[in-house]
Amino acid sequence: MRALVSSSLAIQAAALVAAGAGVALAAAFGYRAWKRARVTPEERERRRRETLVAHGKLTDANLVEIREDLLFYSYRVRGVEYVASQDVAALKARVPAALGLGGRSVSVKYDSRNPANSIVLADEWSGLHGAKAG
């Protein structure tokens, strides 16, 4: 009888170890898949610009200031004035060399549900008028 009980306990222990190993393996694969599917901040910004180009409303704006890789601009939507900036470091090739110091007219694409979400420059679109890309 003792041999039967110890044999049963050994089988239960082996099953418990196998189940634990299976859970650990599933967790490792799950973590790896989650890590691979995670979107980088650069990709998230590229997708935001892409969405605004495809679905954004167009309006006029004033380029207020240019500071290193930042464009500061202001625009009005339904009587509300917005002042925004866009980091164009990833789009340097699309920024005109002779952009100037600001005070020029540009076009802005903005999200009609959230007008503060806007861009002046994207991979496939530019609201910078009159200057050739450098």
Buried (B, 14 or more C-beta within 10 A) or exposed (E): EEEEEEEEEEEEEEEEEEEEEEEEEEEEEEEEEEEEEEEEEEEEBBEBBBBBBEEBEEBEBBBBEBEEEEBBBBBEBEEEEBEBBBEBEBBEEBBBEEBEEBEBEBBBBBBEEEBEBBBBBBEEBBBBEEBEBE
